[in-house]
Amino acid sequence: MKTTTMLGVALTAVFLAALAPAPASPERLEPCGYQADGPVHLRTGPSASRRSLGVLGPGDRVTVQREAGDWYRISLDARSGSGLSPGTEGWTVKRHLAPRACARPSG
């Protein structure tokens, strides 16, 4: 009798597992822009001697428009932590920007 009960439990478990919904598609991370890795000046040109427009804070999201040597020309995706308006454009040193990764459904 014990064997029959265990077999019934096992078959019920298999049946229920077959009826369970499939797990959601795993997400994968893809590059989706850049963010500042710490306080860094946004400048009017690709040089530390150019006037500062303000400061980007850690995590401020930006879009890279072009590059010149060690500098990127960027625009702000959203208001910066220091209050710079979305869309503000300027130059910052490449090493102070890190690629952002966003989750995208795979498949």
N, C-alpha and C positions, 0 to 999 in steps of 0.2 A: 504494500500500500504506500509506503514511504517513497518508493521509486516513482510510482504513478503520480503522486502529488508533486514531487520535484520536477518531473517531466512536464506536468501541466503548468507549473510556475514558469519554467524555462520557455515553453511555447507561448505563453501569454506575454512574457517580456519581449520575445522576438516579434510577435504580432503588434504590440504597442509601439515598438521601435519603428516598425515599418510604417505605421500611421503618423508618426511624429513629423512635423514640418521639417523640411531641409534647413540646415543652418544658413543664415544670411551669408551672402557672398563676402569673402574677406575683403577688407579695404587695403589698398596699397598707397604708399606715400609717393607723391610726385612733386617736383619743384613747382612753386607757384609764386615766384617773386622773391623779394629780399626784405630783410629787416635789419635795423641798426643793432649792433651788439653792445653798445654802451653809449655814453654821451659823446657826440661827435658834431662838429660844426658843419652846417650847410652853408656853402660859400658861393659868391657870385661868379667865380671862375675856378679853373682847376689849379689852384695854388694856395698854399697856406697864407700867403701874403694878401689874398683877396678878401674883401669885406665879408664878414659873417652875416648871414640872414637870420640865424638863430641856431638852436641846438636840437639835434635829433636825440631822442632818448632810447634806452634799451627796448627793443620790441617794436619801435615805430616802423610801420610797413611802407615800403617804397617800390616804385617801378623804375628799373634802369632804362634810360633812353639811349644812351651811348657811352662810350668810354674814350678817354684820352690819357695814355700812359697809366699811371697808378690811380687815376680818378674816374669816377662815374658821374655822369649827369643824370639826376634822378628827379622824380616827382613824387610827392607824398600821396599815398593812397587814402589816408584818413588824417584827421587832426592829430598833430604830434603831441606827445606828453607835455611839451613846453609851450603848446598853443599855436604852433604854425598851422596855417589853414591847409585843408586838403587841396591838392593840385599845385602847391608851392613847388617851384622848380629851383634847382641849384646843383652844386657840385660837392661831392664828398670823397674821401679817400677810400679806395676799394676794400682795404683790409678791415674797415669798420662796418662792413655789411656782410651778413651771412645769408645764404639761401634759406628760404622758408620751405617747409614741406607741408603739403595739404593732403588729407585723406581723400582718395577717389575710389569709388566702388570698382572692383575688378570685374572683368568679364565683358 
